Amino acid sequence: MDEEFDTFPTSKNPDLVRMRYDRLRSVAGRIQTVVGDLASQ
């Protein structure tokens, strides 16, 4: 929710933003892998 009210460009610590997006990317990658596995069966 915090990021919804953030200004653009972000006023947050760049490391915090990078950490958040790295986590999001890793979760999205895992979901994509699972969907790919299901699709190939």
MOPAC internal coordinates of N, CA, C and O (Angstrom, degrees):
PM7 1SCF
backbone

  N    0.0000 0     0.00 0     0.00 0    0    0    0
  C    1.4587 1     0.00 0     0.00 0    1    0    0
  C    1.5255 1   110.43 1     0.00 0    2    1    0
  O    1.2310 1   121.83 1   147.66 1    3    2    1
  N    1.3203 1   114.10 1   -32.34 1    3    2    1
  C    1.4566 1   120.01 1  -178.26 1    5    3    2
  C    1.5233 1   111.94 1   -56.39 1    6    5    3
  O    1.2310 1   120.68 1   137.42 1    7    6    5
  N    1.3402 1   116.31 1   -42.58 1    7    6    5
  C    1.4604 1   119.56 1  -176.83 1    9    7    6
  C    1.5298 1   112.70 1   -69.25 1   10    9    7
  O    1.2310 1   120.09 1   159.09 1   11   10    9
  N    1.3351 1   117.42 1   -20.91 1   11   10    9
  C    1.4618 1   120.53 1   178.75 1   13   11   10
  C    1.5280 1   111.44 1   -62.98 1   14   13   11
  O    1.2310 1   120.78 1   147.71 1   15   14   13
  N    1.3313 1   116.12 1   -32.29 1   15   14   13
  C    1.4595 1   120.69 1  -175.55 1   17   15   14
  C    1.5202 1   112.40 1  -102.14 1   18   17   15
  O    1.2310 1   120.47 1  -172.73 1   19   18   17
  N    1.3139 1   116.71 1     7.27 1   19   18   17
  C    1.4558 1   121.28 1   178.99 1   21   19   18
  C    1.5261 1   109.37 1   -73.15 1   22   21   19
  O    1.2310 1   121.00 1   -29.98 1   23   22   21
  N    1.3264 1   115.69 1   150.02 1   23   22   21
  C    1.4619 1   119.88 1   178.28 1   25   23   22
  C    1.5207 1   109.69 1   -79.94 1   26   25   23
  O    1.2310 1   120.43 1   -11.50 1   27   26   25
  N    1.3210 1   116.79 1   168.50 1   27   26   25
  C    1.4715 1   120.75 1   175.31 1   29   27   26
  C    1.5209 1   108.09 1  -123.68 1   30   29   27
  O    1.2310 1   117.66 1   -54.38 1   31   30   29
  N    1.3141 1   122.06 1   125.62 1   31   30   29
  C    1.4734 1   123.46 1    -2.40 1   33   31   30
  C    1.5216 1   111.37 1   -67.07 1   34   33   31
  O    1.2310 1   120.61 1   -18.83 1   35   34   33
  N    1.3008 1   116.45 1   161.17 1   35   34   33
  C    1.4560 1   122.04 1  -171.87 1   37   35   34
  C    1.5232 1   113.09 1   -57.32 1   38   37   35
  O    1.2310 1   121.03 1   -37.03 1   39   38   37
  N    1.3202 1   115.64 1   142.97 1   39   38   37
  C    1.4641 1   120.83 1   176.34 1   41   39   38
  C    1.5220 1   110.40 1   -96.96 1   42   41   39
  O    1.2310 1   120.84 1  -177.49 1   43   42   41
  N    1.3246 1   115.99 1     2.51 1   43   42   41
  C    1.4689 1   121.03 1  -177.74 1   45   43   42
  C    1.5216 1   111.11 1   -82.75 1   46   45   43
  O    1.2310 1   121.51 1   -15.29 1   47   46   45
  N    1.3152 1   114.71 1   164.71 1   47   46   45
  C    1.4558 1   122.52 1   174.26 1   49   47   46
  C    1.5354 1   108.36 1   -62.02 1   50   49   47
  O    1.2310 1   119.76 1   -53.52 1   51   50   49
  N    1.3359 1   118.06 1   126.48 1   51   50   49
  C    1.4797 1   120.31 1  -177.76 1   53   51   50
  C    1.5236 1   113.29 1   -56.22 1   54   53   51
  O    1.2310 1   120.00 1   145.84 1   55   54   53
  N    1.3359 1   117.61 1   -34.16 1   55   54   53
  C    1.4669 1   120.12 1   178.96 1   57   55   54
  C    1.5241 1   110.86 1   -65.59 1   58   57   55
  O    1.2310 1   120.69 1   141.84 1   59   58   57
  N    1.3297 1   116.29 1   -38.16 1   59   58   57
  C    1.4635 1   121.05 1   178.61 1   61   59   58
  C    1.5237 1   109.98 1   -64.48 1   62   61   59
  O    1.2310 1   120.91 1   136.62 1   63   62   61
  N    1.3260 1   115.87 1   -43.38 1   63   62   61
  C    1.4658 1   120.70 1   178.84 1   65   63   62
  C    1.5259 1   110.33 1   -63.47 1   66   65   63
  O    1.2310 1   120.67 1   135.84 1   67   66   65
  N    1.3394 1   116.33 1   -44.16 1   67   66   65
  C    1.4680 1   120.38 1  -179.98 1   69   67   66
  C    1.5201 1   110.24 1   -62.17 1   70   69   67
  O    1.2310 1   120.50 1   137.93 1   71   70   69
  N    1.3295 1   116.65 1   -42.07 1   71   70   69
  C    1.4622 1   121.09 1  -179.62 1   73   71   70
  C    1.5331 1   110.08 1   -61.82 1   74   73   71
  O    1.2310 1   120.91 1   136.05 1   75   74   73
  N    1.3249 1   115.87 1   -43.95 1   75   74   73
  C    1.4656 1   120.69 1  -179.39 1   77   75   74
  C    1.5254 1   110.83 1   -61.81 1   78   77   75
  O    1.2310 1   120.17 1   135.87 1   79   78   77
  N    1.3324 1   117.27 1   -44.13 1   79   78   77
  C    1.4590 1   120.06 1  -178.09 1   81   79   78
  C    1.5153 1   112.40 1   -74.49 1   82   81   79
  O    1.2310 1   120.20 1   148.40 1   83   82   81
  N    1.3432 1   117.22 1   -31.60 1   83   82   81
  C    1.4655 1   119.60 1   175.03 1   85   83   82
  C    1.5193 1   110.21 1   -62.80 1   86   85   83
  O    1.2310 1   121.00 1   137.80 1   87   86   85
  N    1.3374 1   115.70 1   -42.20 1   87   86   85
  C    1.4677 1   119.82 1   179.61 1   89   87   86
  C    1.5286 1   110.08 1   -65.40 1   90   89   87
  O    1.2310 1   120.72 1   136.68 1   91   90   89
  N    1.3189 1   116.22 1   -43.32 1   91   90   89
  C    1.4627 1   121.13 1   178.68 1   93   91   90
  C    1.5233 1   110.67 1   -60.40 1   94   93   91
  O    1.2310 1   120.81 1   137.42 1   95   94   93
  N    1.3434 1   116.05 1   -42.58 1   95   94   93
  C    1.4630 1   120.38 1  -179.00 1   97   95   94
  C    1.5202 1   111.13 1   -66.23 1   98   97   95
  O    1.2310 1   120.42 1   140.96 1   99   98   97
  N    1.3294 1   116.80 1   -39.04 1   99   98   97
  C    1.4667 1   118.87 1  -179.39 1  101   99   98
  C    1.5294 1   110.76 1   -68.36 1  102  101   99
  O    1.2310 1   120.07 1   141.41 1  103  102  101
  N    1.3173 1   117.46 1   -38.59 1  103  102  101
  C    1.4675 1   120.92 1   177.12 1  105  103  102
  C    1.5262 1   109.84 1   -65.33 1  106  105  103
  O    1.2310 1   120.39 1   135.61 1  107  106  105
  N    1.3328 1   116.87 1   -44.39 1  107  106  105
  C    1.4641 1   120.86 1   179.53 1  109  107  106
  C    1.5249 1   110.52 1   -62.90 1  110  109  107
  O    1.2310 1   120.27 1   141.91 1  111  110  109
  N    1.3207 1   117.09 1   -38.09 1  111  110  109
  C    1.4606 1   121.12 1   178.06 1  113  111  110
  C    1.5102 1   111.99 1   -63.71 1  114  113  111
  O    1.2310 1   120.90 1   139.06 1  115  114  113
  N    1.3289 1   115.88 1   -40.94 1  115  114  113
  C    1.4690 1   120.01 1   178.41 1  117  115  114
  C    1.5237 1   110.92 1   -65.23 1  118  117  115
  O    1.2310 1   120.36 1   137.16 1  119  118  117
  N    1.3263 1   116.92 1   -42.84 1  119  118  117
  C    1.4690 1   120.94 1   178.49 1  121  119  118
  C    1.5240 1   109.98 1   -61.37 1  122  121  119
  O    1.2310 1   120.79 1   137.08 1  123  122  121
  N    1.3334 1   116.09 1   -42.92 1  123  122  121
  C    1.4650 1   120.58 1  -179.81 1  125  123  122
  C    1.5279 1   110.90 1   -62.27 1  126  125  123
  O    1.2310 1   120.57 1   140.77 1  127  126  125
  N    1.3215 1   116.51 1   -39.23 1  127  126  125
  C    1.4680 1   120.93 1   178.43 1  129  127  126
  C    1.5269 1   110.73 1   -63.49 1  130  129  127
  O    1.2310 1   120.67 1   134.76 1  131  130  129
  N    1.3228 1   116.32 1   -45.24 1  131  130  129
  C    1.4664 1   120.75 1  -179.76 1  133  131  130
  C    1.5290 1   110.30 1   -63.19 1  134  133  131
  O    1.2310 1   120.35 1   134.74 1  135  134  133
  N    1.3202 1   116.94 1   -45.26 1  135  134  133
  C    1.4646 1   120.70 1   179.32 1  137  135  134
  C    1.5248 1   110.07 1   -62.61 1  138  137  135
  O    1.2310 1   120.17 1   139.55 1  139  138  137
  N    1.3196 1   117.27 1   -40.45 1  139  138  137
  C    1.4583 1   121.26 1   177.35 1  141  139  138
  C    1.5124 1   111.78 1   -62.61 1  142  141  139
  O    1.2310 1   120.59 1   138.40 1  143  142  141
  N    1.3306 1   116.48 1   -41.60 1  143  142  141
  C    1.4662 1   120.74 1   178.07 1  145  143  142
  C    1.5285 1   110.78 1   -63.30 1  146  145  143
  O    1.2310 1   120.54 1   137.56 1  147  146  145
  N    1.3172 1   116.57 1   -42.44 1  147  146  145
  C    1.4658 1   120.40 1   179.24 1  149  147  146
  C    1.5271 1   110.82 1   -65.37 1  150  149  147
  O    1.2310 1   120.81 1   139.56 1  151  150  149
  N    1.3252 1   116.06 1   -40.44 1  151  150  149
  C    1.4645 1   120.05 1  -177.49 1  153  151  150
  C    1.5258 1   111.78 1   -67.67 1  154  153  151
  O    1.2310 1   120.29 1   150.43 1  155  154  153
  N    1.3163 1   117.06 1   -29.57 1  155  154  153
  C    1.4690 1   119.91 1  -176.17 1  157  155  154
  C    1.5262 1   112.92 1   -86.12 1  158  157  155
  O    1.2310 1   120.40 1   178.96 1  159  158  157
  N    1.3171 1   116.85 1    -1.04 1  159  158  157
  C    1.4714 1   118.93 1  -179.38 1  161  159  158
  C    1.5178 1   111.67 1   -94.12 1  162  161  159
  O    1.2310 1   120.10 1   180.00 1  163  162  161

